[in-house]
Amino acid sequence: MTLALRYLGPRSDPTRGDFVRDQAAPLRQGQLIDVPTEGLTLGRSSHTSLQVASSRVARLHARIMPLGDALLVTDLGSTNGTQLHGVHASRGQLVAGDRLTLAEEFEFEVVDPEQEG
């Protein structure tokens, strides 16, 4: 099973999609993001896999790596933290249905693309 992330949007205005972008374009609310075998980095820096345009998010905020039938998220020392189901965590395992939030603002849901459709 290969898991992916669904971008749910910023909590303050979930209809706004221009806060987070991959290397090509801003993400839309509900858009699926594949997690490659080398993983993803999330943060404010243009050198991350997913760039988050917010001062609440660290330059290098978090890393997500595939781990068997799950994903492993690691907070990279950010000030405003990474939350799993609303609880601050420096590291944690994610499975389909779990929620991940960066800096208490930008929400993602872990999904199984094979079950999506």
One Martini backbone bead per residue (centre of mass of N, CA, C, O) as a GRO file, in nm:
protein
  117
    1MET     BB    1   0.097   0.037   0.023
    2THR     BB    2   0.029   0.373  -0.081
    3LEU     BB    3   0.065   0.679   0.051
    4ALA     BB    4  -0.101   0.997   0.098
    5LEU     BB    5  -0.174   1.341   0.063
    6ARG     BB    6  -0.422   1.573   0.175
    7TYR     BB    7  -0.510   1.893   0.111
    8LEU     BB    8  -0.709   2.106   0.331
    9GLY     BB    9  -0.575   2.358   0.439
   10PRO     BB   10  -0.625   2.637   0.597
   11ARG     BB   11  -0.796   2.714   0.881
   12SER     BB   12  -0.861   3.022   0.826
   13ASP     BB   13  -0.878   2.943   0.486
   14PRO     BB   14  -0.967   2.670   0.302
   15THR     BB   15  -1.002   2.817   0.008
   16ARG     BB   16  -0.702   2.871   0.022
   17GLY     BB   17  -0.421   2.764  -0.206
   18ASP     BB   18  -0.146   2.964  -0.197
   19PHE     BB   19   0.037   2.857   0.045
   20VAL     BB   20   0.078   2.583  -0.112
   21ARG     BB   21   0.361   2.426  -0.290
   22ASP     BB   22   0.498   2.287  -0.538
   23GLN     BB   23   0.714   2.289  -0.804
   24ALA     BB   24   0.467   2.399  -0.997
   25ALA     BB   25   0.213   2.467  -0.790
   26PRO     BB   26  -0.047   2.537  -0.635
   27LEU     BB   27  -0.251   2.406  -0.405
   28ARG     BB   28  -0.545   2.237  -0.370
   29GLN     BB   29  -0.814   2.165  -0.228
   30GLY     BB   30  -0.784   1.803  -0.213
   31GLN     BB   31  -0.512   1.746  -0.301
   32LEU     BB   32  -0.287   1.509  -0.405
   33ILE     BB   33   0.017   1.370  -0.245
   34ASP     BB   34   0.287   1.218  -0.318
   35VAL     BB   35   0.512   0.979  -0.163
   36PRO     BB   36   0.815   0.929  -0.206
   37THR     BB   37   1.079   0.728  -0.129
   38GLU     BB   38   1.248   1.000  -0.037
   39GLY     BB   39   1.032   1.192   0.028
   40LEU     BB   40   0.938   1.484   0.225
   41THR     BB   41   0.949   1.838   0.242
   42LEU     BB   42   0.856   2.098   0.479
   43GLY     BB   43   0.836   2.458   0.406
   44ARG     BB   44   0.952   2.784   0.330
   45SER     BB   45   1.148   2.680   0.146
   46SER     BB   46   1.241   2.634  -0.193
   47HIS     BB   47   1.389   2.341  -0.110
   48THR     BB   48   1.123   2.212  -0.082
   49SER     BB   49   0.867   2.011  -0.177
   50LEU     BB   50   0.680   2.186   0.025
   51GLN     BB   51   0.569   2.511   0.012
   52VAL     BB   52   0.516   2.746   0.288
   53ALA     BB   53   0.352   3.067   0.302
   54SER     BB   54   0.469   3.114   0.627
   55SER     BB   55   0.586   3.240   0.932
   56ARG     BB   56   0.491   2.981   1.105
   57VAL     BB   57   0.688   2.837   0.919
   58ALA     BB   58   0.958   2.672   0.873
   59ARG     BB   59   1.195   2.627   0.652
   60LEU     BB   60   1.239   2.340   0.810
   61HIS     BB   61   0.981   2.156   0.942
   62ALA     BB   62   0.934   1.870   0.775
   63ARG     BB   63   0.931   1.507   0.748
   64ILE     BB   64   0.836   1.254   0.498
   65MET     BB   65   0.822   0.894   0.524
   66PRO     BB   66   0.824   0.592   0.423
   67LEU     BB   67   0.672   0.300   0.626
   68GLY     BB   68   0.555   0.085   0.467
   69ASP     BB   69   0.209   0.122   0.567
   70ALA     BB   70   0.340   0.409   0.627
   71LEU     BB   71   0.421   0.718   0.789
   72LEU     BB   72   0.696   0.937   0.867
   73VAL     BB   73   0.710   1.198   1.101
   74THR     BB   74   0.934   1.492   1.127
   75ASP     BB   75   1.036   1.728   1.324
   76LEU     BB   76   1.285   2.004   1.254
   77GLY     BB   77   1.259   2.229   1.496
   78SER     BB   78   1.013   2.385   1.520
   79THR     BB   79   0.835   2.631   1.680
   80ASN     BB   80   0.511   2.550   1.599
   81GLY     BB   81   0.499   2.272   1.494
   82THR     BB   82   0.367   1.934   1.499
   83GLN     BB   83   0.051   1.773   1.433
   84LEU     BB   84  -0.133   1.494   1.571
   85HIS     BB   85  -0.445   1.526   1.623
   86GLY     BB   86  -0.357   1.809   1.787
   87VAL     BB   87  -0.072   1.689   1.874
   88HIS     BB   88   0.229   1.733   1.969
   89ALA     BB   89   0.511   1.622   1.755
   90SER     BB   90   0.834   1.503   1.666
   91ARG     BB   91   0.715   1.205   1.615
   92GLY     BB   92   0.538   0.988   1.368
   93GLN     BB   93   0.284   0.771   1.280
   94LEU     BB   94   0.106   0.721   0.969
   95VAL     BB   95  -0.229   0.668   0.866
   96ALA     BB   96  -0.508   0.623   0.738
   97GLY     BB   97  -0.689   0.923   0.855
   98ASP     BB   98  -0.481   1.100   0.938
   99ARG     BB   99  -0.369   1.407   1.097
  100LEU     BB  100  -0.184   1.694   0.973
  101THR     BB  101  -0.013   1.978   1.133
  102LEU     BB  102   0.115   2.297   1.064
  103ALA     BB  103   0.133   2.541   1.291
  104GLU     BB  104  -0.182   2.514   1.349
  105GLU     BB  105  -0.287   2.542   1.015
  106PHE     BB  106  -0.180   2.310   0.812
  107GLU     BB  107  -0.372   2.063   0.647
  108PHE     BB  108  -0.357   1.699   0.653
  109GLU     BB  109  -0.435   1.386   0.492
  110VAL     BB  110  -0.425   1.049   0.511
  111VAL     BB  111  -0.411   0.835   0.219
  112ASP     BB  112  -0.557   0.583   0.006
  113PRO     BB  113  -0.571   0.587  -0.330
  114GLU     BB  114  -0.719   0.305  -0.374
  115GLN     BB  115  -0.979   0.415  -0.191
  116GLU     BB  116  -1.042   0.684  -0.386
  117GLY     BB  117  -1.258   0.621  -0.639
   0.00000   0.00000   0.00000
